[in-house]
C-alpha cells in the first residue's frame, strides 16, 4: 500500500496538466455562406471597408476606427451595436477579396476569436460570400454557467453571420 501511495504521489503532478488541459474550452468553428446574384467585384465593393460593417449588418449602429488606418493590418475598430453593446476588433489581414480579424474585447460570448470574410466567384457569374470564425466560449469554467457554454457561443456566432449575410444579399440587390 505504501508503494502504491508513493507511486501516486509521483504520478499526480504529471496528471495535473492533463486534467487542466481537458477542462479548457474547446476550439469551436462556425461557417456560413450566401449566394448573391452580383459579380464578386460589386459585392466586394460593398464589404471591403473594414470600418463599413454597419452599412450592411443590421446589428451594427456605428463603426469607428480607433487605432491605425482603415483596411490596413493592425487597424482597430469599435462597433457599437443597436442595443448599445460594443465590440473591439483588430484587422489581421486585408488582401484580395477577403479580410481576417480578431475580437479584442466585447459583449459576444466568445474568446480567442478570429474570423474571415471572403468573396468568391459563385454560380452564373454571381458571388459566394463566406464568413467563418474559430473561437472558444468566453467562460473558461469547466462547467460554464448557462448562456456561457459552447452551444450558446456557437448559436450566437451563427446568428451574427446569418443576419449579416442575409442582409448583405438584400443590400446588394437593392443597390443594383
N, C-alpha and C positions, 0 to 999 in steps of 0.2 A: 504494500500500500504506500509506503514511504517513497519507493521508486516511482510509482505512478504519479504521486503528488509532485515529486521533483521534476518529472518529465513534463507535467502540465505547466509548471512554473517556467520551464524553459521555452515551451511552445507558445504560451499565451501572448507574450509580447509580439511574436511573429504573426499571430492571428488578428491582432487588433487592427492593423492597417487594412486587412482584407474585409473585416466587418465594417469598418468605417467607409471603405470604398463602396460596399454593397448598399449602404444607407444613402449615398449621394444620389440626387435626382438623375434620372436617365436623360440622355440627349433625345429630343423629340424632333420630328420633322413634319412640316405641313407644306403642301404644294397645291396651288390652284392655277387654272388657266382659263382663258376665254378666247374665242374666235371672233374677230372683228372684220367686217366687210369693208376694209380700207387698207391701202398699201402700208407696209411697215414704216415708211418714211412719214406718212401722215400721223400714224399712231405714235411713233417715237417723238414727233414734234410736240405732241400733247403731254407726254410724260417725262421727257428728258430733263426737265428743270427740277433738280433736287429740291429746290425751295418752292415748287409748284404743286405739291400733293393736294392742297386744298382746292385746286382748280378741277380736280376730278374725283377726289374721295369725299363722300358725303359726311363722314365723321369729323373731318378737319375744318375748323373755323378759321385758323390762321397758321401761317408758317413764317418763321423768321430765322435768317442765318445769323448766328451769334458769334461764330468764330470762323476764320478762314474765308475762302472765296467760293461762292456757289459753283457747283459742278466740278470742283477741284478736290482731289483726295485730301481729306482732313477737314473739310467744311463741316460745321456742326449746325444743325437746325433744331429749333424748338417748335414742336407742333402744339397748338392749343386746340383741344377737341371741342366739339359742340357743347359738351357738358361741363367744360371748364378745366378738365384734366389736362396734363401736359406730358409730352414725351420728348426727350432729348436724344437726338440721333447723330451719328457721325458717318460721313461718306468714306467708304473704304476704297472704292474704285468707280470710275465712270468712263467706260470706253465702249466703242462700237455702239450697239443699241441695247446696252444694259448698264446697270449700276448695282453696286453692292454696298450695304450699310449695316451698322450695328446700333443697338439701343444702348445708350449710356445710363439712362435712368427714366423712370416713367411709371404710369399708372397700370400698364398692362401686367398680367400675372405671369411674366416670363423673366428669365435671366440668361446670361451668356447667349444673347440673341444676335444672329447675323441673318441677313436676308438679301435676296437678289431679285431684281425685276428685269425682265428681258423681253424684247420684241423680236419675233422671228417671222419669216415668211409663212403664211398659212395657206389655206385652201383657196383655189380660184383667184389668186392674186391678192388675197386678203392677208391678215396678220393673226398670229397667235401670240398672246401676251401671257407670260408665265411669271408668277410671283411665288417664291418659295422661301422658307426660312427654317433654320435649325436653332434650337433653343432648349432650355431647361425650364421647369416650373420655377417660380420665384421663391417659394418656400423650400428651404434645404432640409426641413424636418423629415425624419424617416416616415412619420405618419402626418402628412400635412393637413392643416385644417380644411374643412370643406370650402371650396371655392379657390383653393390654392394648390390643387392637385394636378396631376398630369392631364386628366381629362378636361379640366377647366382651361388649362393653358392651351391645349390643342384646339378645343372648341372655339376659344376666343380668337386665336390667330386665323383659323379657318373662316370665321365670321368676318374678321377685318379684311382678309384678302378677297373673299367673295363679294362683299359690299363694294369694295373699291373697283374690282374688275367689272362687275355688272354695271356700275355707274359709268366707268370709263367707256364701255361699249355704247351707252346711251349718249354720253357727251360727244363722242366722235361722230355718231350717227347724226346728231343734231347740228353739228358744225360742218357738214359736208355740203 
